[in-house]
Amino acid sequence: MKVLKWIGIVLGVLIGLIVVIGLIGYSLAGAKLTQKYEYTPESITVPTGAESVANGQYLVEHFMFCADCHGKNLAGTEFINDPSFAVIYTPNLTSGQGGIGGTYTDADWIRALRHGIRPNGEGLIIMPSESYTFVDAEELGDMIAYLKTLPPVDNEIPARQIATVPRILMGLGVIPIGDLLPATTIDHNAPPLMAPVRGITVEYGDYRATTCKSCHGSNMAGAPADPQAGSPAIPNLTPGGELVIWTEADFLTALTTGVTLNGHQLDPLQMPWPAIGTADQEDLQAIWLYLQSLPATPANQ
């Protein structure tokens, strides 16, 4: 009986410790999710001319992939719906009911896009601001100019919900907070870049492929599949991968048709070829030239 009693005491202590650790993790996650970032955004000119708005639309539709998360009309949509992990909807970017477009100032747009910070100072969840940090200031201004012209769409966005266990793991650092809140990892003091002169050059192709690096890696060598996370393999786009036998025509065909040289059909949910493939051909040629200039790097392991 004494043995059972001691077993019960040990189990009780262990359960108590687990509860305490869980409460600490939950509390720490709440603090991280509501942490305020005091940051005055850069003074970036947001133009109003038709040419700037058109260029902003071009960038948003073909290279920034805003519609992949916010929906075709950018009025927000379901992004994650897994009650065991989280239920998250992307914001309505228009000025319709439930949208942010009618209330955001130019400074709010800059703060959100380049720094991943809400107008109230809290970090935005799963907003790829780390890519926008490297966008040319003039181009960013053009994109904001376009977003401000979006037709209003009424769409009230439900509040985000993060399940208890993932929230605890987030607070304890098991789930990297930077994966959800880019504001925690962005260099907020980095000045806006100046884009190279547009043309079919390695330099411009490197710049134009900036958003590609968020998936293919900074060295464009891709990544292996992650069955546990349900992530497919990301192709190696350096001459160390299958592109070594591709021609420029093969590359352009893959982007415009979604069919690779070996007959593989690209999944538009994983690789947004319909958006990229309808960009100006000169931009795509510049990206190809940049990829060809890279070292023949083995696929990232």
N, C-alpha and C positions, 0 to 999 in steps of 0.2 A: 504493500500500500504506500510505503514511503517513497518507493521508486516512482510510482504513478503520480504521487503528489509533486515530486521534483520535476517530473516530465511536464506536468501541467503548469508549474511555475515558469519553467524555461520557455514553454510555448507561449505563455501569457506575456513574458518579457519580450520575446521575439515579435509577437503580434503588435505589442505596444510600440516597439522600435519602428516597425514597418509603418504603423499609423503616423508616428511622429515624423518620420522621413517623408512620407507622402504629403503631410500637411505643410512641411517646409518646402518641398518641391512645388506644390500647388501655389503657395504664397509667393515664392520666388518667380514663378512663371507670370503671375498676375502683375508683379512689379515690373518685369521685363516688358510685358505687353502694353503697359500703361506708362512706361518711362517717357518723360518729356525731353525733347531735343530742342534746345534753344539755338536757333540758327537763322541768321538773316541771309536770305538768298542773294545770289549775284544780281547785278543790274544787267539784265539781258533785254534787249529791245524786242518787243513783240509787234511786228508790223501789221498793217491792215490791208495792204494792196492785194489785188487779185493774183498777181504773179507769186507772191509769197504764200498766199493761202493755197494755191495750186501746188506749189512745191511741198508745202507741209502735208497736203493730202497724199502726194506721191510717196513721201517718206513714211508716213503712217501706214499706208496700205501695202507697200512693197518691202520695206526693210525693218520696220519696228514691230510688226506683227501684233498690233494692238487688238485687232479683231479676234485673234486666237483666244484671248482671255476675256475681252469685254463684249464679244458678240459682233456680228456683222454690222449692226447699226450703232455699236459702241455704247449701247444702253445697259450694259451689265448682263451677266448671265451666271448660271450655276458653274462653279469652278471645281469644287470638291464636295462630294455628297457621300461621305462615309461616316455614319454615326459613331463608329468605333474609333475614329480618328478626329474628323472635323467636318463641319458643314460650312462652306465659305462661298459667298457670291462675290463676283467682281463688281466694282462700282459702276453706276450709270454715269457716263461722262457727258451726257447731254444736259441741256437746261430744262428738260421736262421734269415732271413731278418725281421726286425721289432722286434726281440727278444732281451732280455737283457743278455742272457747267454754268448754272445761273448764279452761283455764289462764289466760285473761285476767282480770286484776283490773279493778275499775272504773277505776282510773287508766290501765290499758293500753287500755281501750276509748276513753276520752276522748282519750288521746294519739294513738291511731290515727285516730279519726274527725275530730277538730278540727285535728290537726297533721300527719297523714300520717306518723307515726313508729311504728316497731315497738317492742316492749318492749326489744329490745337496742339501741335508739337509731338504727338504720338507717332510711332513708326507705322508705316504701311506694311501689311502682311502680303508676302509673295508678290511684291511689285519689283520687277527687274531694274530697279534704278541704277544698279551697278553698271549696266550697259549704257544708260543715258548719261552717266557721268562722263563718258568719252565722246559724246555727241558735240559737234561744232555748235558754238553759241548761236550763230545765225540760223542754222538748221533747226535748232531747238525752238527759237523764236518763231520760225515758220510753222512748225508743228503745232505750237500752242495757238497760233493765229488760226489754223485750220480747225482745231478742236473747238474753238470758240464759235465757229460757224455751224456746228453740227445741228441738224434739225432736232427740235425737242421731242423726246420720247418719254412718256410717262411710264416709269418702272420703279416701284418701291423695292429696295434691296433689303432682304432680311438681315438681321444682325448675325455676325459670325458666331459659330459655336465650336469650341475645341473641347473634345472629350477629356474626362478626368485623367485617365492614365497618360495619354500623350502630353497633357498639360504638366503633369508631375515630372515626366521624363524631360520635358523642355526646361523646367525649372532646375532640374538636377544636372543639366548639361548633356544628357544622353542623346537628346535630339538637339543638334547644333542650332542655336537661336538665330544664327546668321542665315540659315536656310529659309527661315520664315520672315525675318525682319532685316532686310538689307541695310537699314539705317545703322545697324550695329557694326557693320564691316566697311562701309563706304568711307573713303578719304574725303571728308566734307570740305577740306581746304584745297582740294585739287582744282585748279582753274579750268574753265571750259577750254576745250581744244580748238584749234583752227584746222579745218579740213584742208587737205591738199587740193590743188587745182583739179577740177573735175576733168577726167580724161582716161584713156586706156593706158594706165600706168600701174606699176607695182604699188606705188605709194597710195594712190587713190583706191586701188583694189583692197589693200590692207585696211584702210579706213572704212570702206563700204562694207567689209566683212565683219565689222566689230560685233554685231549682234550674233553672227554665226558662231563666234567663239564661246558664247554662253553655253552652247551644247557640245560643240566639237573640241573645246578646250583652247587655251591660249596659244598652244602650238599647233592646233588644228589636227591633232593626231587621234581624235575620237576617244571612245571609251568602250570597255567590254560590257556585255549584257549583265544586268543585275537582277537575277530571277527573284530574289527576296523582295526587292522593291518593285518588281514588275517592269523594269526598264529594259528596252531592247539595246542591242549594241549600237554605238554611234560610230559611223564610218570614219576612217582615217583619210583626211583630204589632202595629206601631203603626198609627194611622190613615193613615199614609203608604203602607201596603200594601193588599192586597186586603181586609183586614178593614174597610176604610172603608165597604163596602156591606153588611157583615154586621150582623145583629141579635143580641141576646143569645141568642135561641132558635137561631139558626144556629150560634153558637159552642158552645152546649151540645150540639146535635145532632152537630157534628163530633167533640166529645170523647167522646160516649157511643156513637156508631155508627162512628166512623172515616171518615165520608164528609163532605167539605166541601161548601160551597154550590154550587160548580161541578161537583160529582159526582166529584171526585178521591178515591180511596181512600188514606187515610194508611197508610204502612208502619209497623207497630208496632215494627219493629226500629229505625227512625229516630225515630219519634215515639211514645212509650209511652202512646198514648191509652187502651188498655184499663185501665191503672192509674189514670190521672188521671180518666178518665170515670166511674169507679165511686166517686169521692170524694163527700163530701157536697155537695149542690147549692149550699148557701150558700157554701162555699169556692170553687166554680167561678164563682159569680156575683161574688164579690169579685175574683177574678182578672180577669174580664171588665171590671168597673168600673175596675180599675187600668189595663188595656190601653187603655180608652177615654180615660183621662186623660192619656195620653202625647202628646207633640208629634208631629205628622205628619212623621215622619222618613223621608227616602229610604232605600232599602235600603242596607245596608253594602256597600261596594265592596271 
